[in-house]
Amino acid sequence: MAINLHIERRVFLPGLLMLGMLIPGILIPDAADLHGQRSPFDPAMAGEAAQIREEVTVFTDRSLYIAEEPVCFSASLQDTGPVIRRPWSRVLYVELVSAEGISMAREKYQVHDGKTSGEIHIPSNLISGNYFLRTYTRWMRNWGPESYCYVPLRIINPHRPEMQKGIAPAEVSANLRVSSALSSSLEFEPHPAFFAGGERIVMQLSLPARRFQEGIRGCLTVVPRSAQPAAHHWEAELVNRAAEELPTGAYTGDSAGAFQLNFLPDKYGPSLSGSVVYPSGRDEGPSETRIHFTLMGDNPGYMVCRPEVSGRFAVALPFLSGKLELFVQPESMDGTAVEVRIDQDFDQRQLILPVASFDLADQEREAATIMARNVQLAGIYQDATSLVGKDSAAKEFPFYGSPTLSVDMDHYVLLPTLEEVFLNLVSSVTPVTRRKRNSLQIESENPTLSLFEPLVMVDQVPVFDMNKFMSVSPAKIKGIDVIEDVYVKGDLRFGGLINLISWDGDMAGIDLPGNSFFIDYQAMHPPAKKDMDQVSENDRMPDTRNTLLWLPDVVLEKSSPISISFNAPMYPGEYVVLFRGQGPGGELFVAETSFELVKPNPE
């Protein structure tokens, strides 16, 4: 006899991904198989896991910014170690931090084929000073913040008179050094040294055919000389100093260069991790506990996982953007309350980095004045559309897809109890009471359905107390969805699914369990939709570009040179065209040229 399964596409880490997957040839796919096996967080696995290293290389469009501007960046991710199947990390964590390591802004970006790009906005309340763009993956957190990529930035806030002070060498917890990666120079094709304001500028860049067998992927920026970004990247190096000699909160490293296996990689999407704490004196196995996650709002979703033997868990979330709300609800098979602790999404450890007192040279001050004017004009003239695109509204669709049976309560006479609703309107669902315990049974052609308990929900939130579920007033219910097949979610199987849809989206007034809670979750940053070279055709609209051209993903191939073109601004000065990229082996390649803008001759 054929057996039907209603399978939900796996959108979370297959159970607790066994770290055996890290090593080629060893695959332990599901949390259902974890019991009695080695934990992915077992210290004995750390030696094998430490063989896999990740390194982030980040380039920004400029080095000098004004508060409220976006910092545009291009990042590449490379891994070393054993051969890895599929991408290792698919999420990049980006933070704007002060020299003291305090996070001022933070976002997440999806990694495609080892590359990502985007923009992170500078808060309007920052004081002028030296800051850093800090980037890392979840896997890199196992090595500590000294393994992250740091890009120095200078930020000016013309609306605040304060300036950051320098940090003395005796106060720092880490120094920055230029990466030791090899670099090679490329050259632009010859071009005029002077251009007139408003002129269309065209330049070409190509690879010498004899030197390169493969292409180079990188980014290209055109900016004022005073805001030129660096052509290399930096690495952090911990200072060998006792913890008591450093300011409170400074990170000194668990052990310099040591690998601490606390986080699994974001292989399947942005992930949420944490641990389950059982009551004192109780030794409950992971097979007896489930953790349910319900994604609230316009994009509903449901994830469930079981912690592994040490109580650790990780669950992957869909690639959504913006601020999300998650409802977290642990379920213990014997009803005992357990505590769920969620890990911080971004690394809270702070490195104190050395910076000098903030100051600008005369040429930099002049450029900053023009840039500040452009930011102010942009705020006046630009449409509220925004530098960052917003997700288009989508029709709400249940996470479980199309139900096999859907009942619209508005088409029927109001019945007094939910039990009568199931008996009279939902023929495939039968309420059963045994020993004062309520349950629901779903009838199906699938004979295996009775082997599993059904997943019972209200507004797509699991409900474990059947007495509370059956006491819901039918007057509060808009509809009922039923799946009459075995429902598979990750490594867990349910004897079908029943979901009550309330009129007000308030779970029909059911009281939430005491050990459940809501959390705000920062999802992915939406892709930038701003064209850096876009100049309004309206003569009354000023040109407010501080970066004349930004191409975050440029591929140089030996067979075909690339041609870039952009409109010159009307204000004179020296400008730099800078290409930075990496070859297949991680070698850095740089091409730089410059030109000067002069005022156009009056006609």
N, C-alpha and C positions, 0 to 999 in steps of 0.2 A: 504494500500500500504506500502510495506517495505521501510524503510529509511536507506540509507547507510551512514556511517560515516567513513572518513579516519582519524583515531585517532593516533596522535603521543604520544608515551609513555611519561607520565608526568615525566619530569626530573627536575622540579623545585618545590619549596615550593608551595603547592596548594594555588595559589593567595597569599595573605598575611595571613598566617596561623593564624587563630584566637586563641588567647591565651586561649579561652575556651577549646581548645583541651588539655591544660595542666591539667585540672581538670577532673577526671573520670566522665563519664556519660554525658559530654557536648561536642558535636562535631559540629563545624561550619566549613565545609571543604573548601569552595571556596571564592576567592575574589569577585566573582559575587554576593555573598550574604552579602558582608560587609556593603553595604550602609544602613545606618540607624541602624547598629548594633554597638556593643561596639568595639572599636579599641583594637588590641593586645597591643598597646603602651599607652593605657589609664591608668593614674596613679591609677584609681580605681581597675585595675586588678592586680596591683603589690603585694597586700597583698596575693592573691591566688598564684601567680607565685612564690613568695618568699618561699613558702613551699617546693619547689623542690630545693635541694642543690646537687651539684656535688663535688666530691673530687678525686684528682689525686694522686696516689702513684707511684713514679718513682725510679727505681734503675739503676745505671750505672755499666759498667763492671769494671771500675777503678775510682780512685780519682786523679791520676796523669797522665798527658798527655803531648805530645810534639806537637808543632804547626804543622799543616797539617795532623794530625791524625784524624780518626773518633772517636767520642764519641758514644759508643753503649749504648742503653738504653732499658729498658723494663718498660712499663707503664700499670697500671690498673685503670679503671674508675668506681667509685661507686656513686650511687645516693640515696638520701633519700627523703622522703616526700610521697605524694600521689602515689598510684599505677600508673605506667606509661606504656602505651601500646607502644610496639616497642622500640628500642634503643632511648635514649634521645639525645645523641650527638654521631656523627659518625666521627668526625674530632678532632684530638688533635694538638694543636699549640705548637711548641717547639722552644725555643730561647736560644742561648748562649749569656748571658749578662754579662757586667762588674759589679763590685760592685756599680758603680754609676747608674746602670740600663740601660746603653747604649747597644742596641742590636748589636751583632757582627756577628751572623748567625741566620737564621730562616728557619724553614721548617714546613710542615703540613703532618700528617700521618693519614691514615684511621684506624678507630677503629672497630674491629670485636669482638662481644660478650664481650664488656667491656675491651678488651685488645688490645694493639698495641706495636710494637717494631720497632726499626730502628737505624739509625746512622745519626749524624749531624757532618759535617766536620769543623774542626777548621781552620780559615783563617791563611794564612802563615804570615801575617803582625802583628799578635797580639804580644804584649810585654808580658814578663813573669809576672805572677801575679795570683791573686785569681779571679775566675769567677764563674758563677752560670748557671746551666741548669734550665730554667724557663719554666714550662708547664702549659697549661690551655685549656679550651674549650671556645667557643664563649659565651655559657650561663654563664660561670664563670666570664666573663667580667662585668656582671651586678653587681657583688659583689666587683669588684675592684681588683687590683694586690695583695692585702694582702691575697686574698683567693687562690692564685696560689701555686703550688709546686715548691720549690727551692732546688736544689742539689748543694752543694759547690764542686768546682773543682779547681785543681791547674794545670796551664798550663805553660810550659817552651818553650821559643823560643831560641834555641841555636844560631840563626843568628842575634839576636838583643841584645845589652848589657843592654838596659833599663829594669827597674823593676817597677812594680806598687808600689805606696806608700800605707800605711795603711789609713783607714778612722777613724777618731776620733769619739767617741760616740756622741759628740755634733753635728756632721754633719749628722748623719744617720736619715732617716725617718722611718725606721722599723728595728726591731730586729728579729732574727731567733731563734726559740725554737724547741726542739725535740718534735715530735708529741707525743701526750698522748695516742696513740693507744696501746692496750695491745699487748705483744709479748711473744712467747713461744719458747723454744729451742728444736731443734732436734739434732740427733747425726748420724754421718757417721758410717758405719761398721768399725771395726778395720782394720788397714792397716799398712804396714811398714813405719817407720819414715824417712827412707833414700832411695833415688833412684839415679841411675847413669844417667848422661847426655845421651840423646838419647834413653832412655828406654821407653817402652810403659807402661803407668801407668793406672791401673784400680781401680776404687773405687765404692762403693755401698752406697745408701741412701734409707732408708725405713721409713714408718710411724708405730709407735707403734699401733697395732691393737686395744688395749683396750681404747686408748685415742681419737681416731678419727673415726667418722662415715662417714665422707665425705673426698674427696681428697683435696689437696692443690695445687694451681697453682702458679708458681713463675719462677725465673730465677737462673742460676748458672754460676759462673765465677771462673776462675783459674788465679791468677795474683801474681806478686811479693809482698812480705809483705809490702814493702814501698809504693805500689800503691793500697793497699787494700781499697775498697769503704766502706762506712758506712752501717751498718745493719739496720738503721732506716731512717726516712725521716723528713724533717723540715717543720715548719709552720711559716709564717710571722706574726708579730704583730706590728701594727702602733705605732710609738712613739707619745705620747701626747705632741705636741709642736706646737706653733703658726707657720703659714706658713712663716711669715717674718723672722723667725729664721733659716729657711732651705735654702740651695742653690737654685738658680733659676732652675725651671723645676722639682724640687722634688715633688713627689705625696704625698699629705697629707690625701687624702680621702675626698670624698664629705661629708661624715659623717661616722665616724668609724662604720663599720659593716652594713652600710645602703645598701639597695637593690635599684638599679636604673634600671628600665626596659628599656634598650636601644637596646638589642640584643636578637634575637630569636635563639634557638638551631639549630645546623646543623643536623637536623633529617633525611634529604633526600640526603645529600651530602654536599660538601663544598659550602658555600653560600656567596653571595654578597649582601650587604645591603646599604642603603643610604636614601636620602630624595629628594623630588621634591620641588623646590621653584618657586612659581608662581609670575607673575609680581605684582608690588605694587598696592594695591587696588582691586585686582581681587580675587574672591573667587570661584575657580573652583573645582568641585567635582572630586573624583578619577575615576568615571565612564567616564569622558571626557578626561582622559590622559592614555596613554600607554607608557611603557618603553621597548624598543626593545634592545636585546643583541645578537650580532652575534659573534660567535667564529671563528676567522680567522685561516688560516694555514692548516696543513695536516689533522686535525681532526675538520672539520667544524661543527658548531652547531648553534642553534637558540633558544632563550628563550624570552618570553614576559610576562610582568606582569603589573598590575595596582596598583598604590599606594593606601593605605587605607586613611581614612578620614583626618588624620593628615599630610599626605604627605610622610610618611615612607613607605619603600618597602623592600622586601627581595626576592631574586631569587636564587635557587640552581643550581649549575653547575655540570657537569658530573665528575666522578672520573678519571681525566686525570693527567698526571705527566709532570713536566718540567715548562718552562716559556711559557705562552700563551698570545695571544693578543685578546682583546675584543673590539668590536665596539659598543658604547652605543649611542642610538638614541631615544630621547623622541618624542612622537607624541601627539599633542593636536588636538582634533577634530575640533576646530575652527581656527586652524593654528597659534595660539598665541605661541610665543617662551617661553618655560619653561626651567629652569635650573635644572640639575641633579647633585647632590653631592653624591659621593661615600664614604662610611666609610673606614677608614684605616683597612686593612686586619688583621694586628697584633696590639696588644695594644701598644700605644705610651707612656702610663704613666710609670714613672720610680720610683722605690723604691731604695733609697740609703741604702745599707746594710753594717753592720760593718765588717771590715776585718782588720787583723793585717798586718804589713809590710811583704812582701813576703820573705821567707827564707826557706832553706832546711837543714835538719840535714845531717850528714856525710853519713849515710846509704841511705837516700833519694837521695843525690847528686850522689852517686855511681850508684844507680838504674837508675836515670835520664840520666846518661852518656851512659849506655847500651841502654836505650830506644831511645835516640837521634841517636845513631849509627844505630840501627835497622831501624829507619825511613829513614835515609839517604841511607842505603843499599837497602831498599825496593824501593826507588825512582830510584835507578840505575838498579836493576835487574828485578823488576816486569814489566810485560807486560803492555802496556797502556790500557788494559782492564779495569779495574777499579774496585774500591771497590763498586761502585754503578752501578747496572745494568741499561742499557738504554732500552727504549721501542723499540721494533722492528718496522720497518717501515710498515705501513699498507696502503692499497689502500684507496684513498680518496673516501668516500661514502657520499652522501647528507644526511642531518639530517632528511629529510622528507621521507626517505626510497625509495621505488620503485615508480616512477610516473606512472599514468595510460596512459600517452601519452608522448613520447619523440621524438623530431625531431632533426636529425643531419643536420645542415645547409650545410655541405660539400657535401651532396648528391643532392643538388638542385642548380639551376641557381641563381645568386645573384640578389635580388630584391632591388629596390631603397629605400623603406621605410619599417619601421617595421609594419605599418598598412597593407601593401600589403603582408608581410610575414604571418601575422595572417589570412588574408582573403584567401590566396591561399595555405598555407602549414599547418596551424593549424586550422582545420575545426571546432573544438569545441570552439574556442575563437573568439569572435566577437568584434571588436572595435566600440565604440559608442561615438558620440559627441553630447552633449546636452548643449545649452546655453554656447558654447565655452569651455565646460568642457569635457575632454577626460576620458573615462572609458573603462573597459574591462568586458565582460560578458562571462561566461563559460557555455556552454550547457551541460546538464547532464540529466540522467534519474531520478535523485534525485530532486523532486519538491521543496525541501526546500533550494536549493542552492541559489536561488535569494533573500533569506531573508538576506544574509550576503554579505559584500564586500569581493572580493578575496584578498588574500595575494600576492602582486606583489613584486618580488625581482629581483635583478641582482647579480649574484655570491653569492646567499643566504643571501644578505643584503636587508632588506625591502626598498622600494622606495615609497614615499608618493606623490611626485609631478608627476602626470601622464603626464604632458606636457614634462618634462625632460625624462621620461621613453620612451614615444613614439618617441622622437627625436633621440634615439640611432640609430647609423648607423648599418644596418644588416651586413656590412663587418666586424664589430668587434665581431659578435656573432657566437659562435661555435655550440651551440645547445639550445633547448628550452624544458624544462620539464613542464608538466601540470598535476595537480591532479584535476580530474573532480568530486570529491565528496566534501561534507562538510569537511573541514579540522579543526580538533580540537587540540588546543595547550593549555594545562592547562585548564583554565576556559573560554578561548576565542574561538570563532568559526568564521571561515572564509568561504566565498563562493568559495572554491577551492584555488588552488595555481598555480602561474605562475612564473617560474624562468628562467631568461636568463643567459646563461653560456658564458662568454666572452673568447676570445682566449688567452688573456694575464692575466686573473685573476685580472683586474684592474677596475672592475665595468663598463667597456666599456667607461670610461672617464666621467661618471656622476659626477657632482659636489656634494660634501657632504653638508648636511644642516649645517648652522652656529652653531646650538646648539648641534651638535653631536661631539663625540670625541672618540679617541682610548685610551685604558689603557692597561698597562702591568699587567698581573695577574700571581701570583705565585701559581701554581697548586700543586698537591700532590707530596710528595717525593716518587720516585720509590722504590720498596722493595729492601732491600739489598740482594745481592747474594753471598756475600763473606763467605767462610767457615773458621771460626777462627782457626780451628784445622788443616787446610790443610797445609801440609808440603811437599815441592817438593821432588820427588823421585830422582831428579838430584843431585848428590853429590856436584856439583859445585855451586848450588844455596844455599845461606845462609838461615838460619832460622831467619826470621825477626819479629816473633811474639812478641808483648809486652803483649798481653793477650793470654795466652796459650789456653784457652777454654772459649767460651761464648755461652751459651744456653739461649736465651731470653724467651722461653716458655716451661717450664718443668711442667708436671703434676705428682704429687706424689699421688699414690693410696695405700690404706692400704693393698690391696690384692697382689700387685706386687711391689717390690723395683725397683728402677732405677739403672742402671749400666752406669757409665761414663768412657770413656777411651780417652787418649790423649798422644801425644808424648812429652817427656820431652826435653827441650832445652839443649844445650851443656854447657851453662854458669851456674856455681853453685850459690846457694843462697837459701833463705827460701821463700816458696810459700804458698799461702792461697787458699783453696777451700771453696767457700762461696755460700750457697743457701739461697735465700730470697723469701718468698712467702706470700700469703694471703689466709686465709680460707674464706668460704662463707659469714661469718659475718664481714669480714674486719680485723680480728685479724692477726697480723704479726707473721710469723714463720721464724726462722733462724736456719741454721745448718752450723757449721764452723769446719774445720779441717785444718791441715797444714802438710807440709813435707819439707824435705831439699834435694836439689840436690847436689851431689858430683861429682867430675871429675871421668870419667870412668877409670878403671885400664888399663894401656897400655898393649897390648898383646905382 
